[in-house]
Amino acid sequence: MKKASIARTRKMSLFFLLGTVVFGVLYFLFWRQEVWLEVAIVFSVLSTAEFFLQARFPTLDSLIFQNRLLGILYLGLSIGSYVLLKRT
């Protein structure tokens, strides 16, 4: 059961990474002036890293550390997106 969950999470992280790459390419080709897309791309990369790290290191101690670290990064992203979107 645990191995199936880890495999599913890895597949989801690869799917999110592929989606991020595709939308990143589309952004640079068509929508360079859109600031909100930059925030969405950074959020997608952060979410992908979260899925991957949780599947890679599923122990309780590492999950606690990951959640604290990623919580800080998500907070920084929310503050950064507020500042960026407020200027536009």
C-alpha positions as CSV (number, residue, x, y, z in Angstrom):
1,M,0.0,0.0,0.0
2,K,2.8,2.4,1.0
3,K,4.8,1.7,-2.2
4,A,1.7,2.3,-4.4
5,S,1.1,5.7,-2.7
6,I,4.8,6.7,-3.2
7,A,4.7,5.7,-6.8
8,R,1.4,7.6,-7.4
9,T,2.9,10.7,-5.7
10,R,6.0,10.5,-7.9
11,K,3.9,10.2,-11.0
12,M,1.9,13.3,-9.9
13,S,5.1,15.3,-9.3
14,L,6.3,14.4,-12.8
15,F,2.9,15.4,-14.2
16,F,3.1,18.7,-12.5
17,L,6.7,19.3,-13.6
18,L,5.7,18.6,-17.2
19,G,2.8,21.0,-16.9
20,T,5.0,23.6,-15.5
21,V,7.5,23.2,-18.3
22,V,4.8,23.4,-20.9
23,F,3.2,26.5,-19.4
24,G,6.6,28.1,-18.9
25,V,7.4,27.7,-22.6
26,L,4.0,29.1,-23.5
27,Y,4.6,32.0,-21.1
28,F,7.9,32.9,-22.7
29,L,6.4,32.6,-26.2
30,F,3.1,34.5,-25.8
31,W,2.5,36.1,-22.4
32,R,5.8,37.7,-21.2
33,Q,4.1,40.8,-19.9
34,E,1.7,38.9,-17.6
35,V,3.1,39.1,-14.0
36,W,0.4,36.7,-12.6
37,L,1.7,33.9,-14.8
38,E,5.1,34.2,-13.2
39,V,3.6,33.7,-9.8
40,A,1.6,30.7,-11.1
41,I,4.8,29.2,-12.6
42,V,6.7,29.6,-9.3
43,F,3.7,28.1,-7.4
44,S,3.7,25.1,-9.7
45,V,7.4,24.5,-9.3
46,L,7.0,24.8,-5.5
47,S,4.0,22.4,-5.5
48,T,5.9,19.9,-7.7
49,A,8.9,20.0,-5.3
50,E,6.5,19.4,-2.4
51,F,5.0,16.3,-4.0
52,F,8.4,15.0,-5.0
53,L,10.0,15.5,-1.6
54,Q,7.1,14.0,0.3
55,A,7.3,10.9,-1.9
56,R,11.1,10.7,-1.6
57,F,11.4,11.2,2.1
58,P,8.2,9.9,3.8
59,T,9.4,9.6,7.4
60,L,7.7,11.7,10.0
61,D,10.7,13.8,10.9
62,S,11.5,14.7,7.3
63,L,7.8,15.5,6.6
64,I,7.7,17.8,9.6
65,F,10.8,19.6,8.3
66,Q,9.5,19.8,4.8
67,N,6.1,21.2,5.9
68,R,7.8,23.9,7.9
69,L,10.2,24.8,5.1
70,L,7.6,24.7,2.4
71,G,5.2,26.7,4.6
72,I,7.8,29.4,4.8
73,L,8.4,29.3,1.1
74,Y,4.6,29.5,0.4
75,L,4.4,32.5,2.7
76,G,7.2,34.2,0.9
77,L,5.5,33.4,-2.4
78,S,2.2,34.9,-1.2
79,I,4.0,38.1,0.0
80,G,5.9,38.3,-3.2
81,S,2.8,37.8,-5.3
82,Y,1.0,40.5,-3.4
83,V,3.8,43.0,-3.9
84,L,4.2,42.1,-7.6
85,L,0.5,42.2,-8.4
86,K,-0.1,45.4,-6.4
87,R,2.4,47.2,-8.6
88,T,0.6,46.3,-11.8
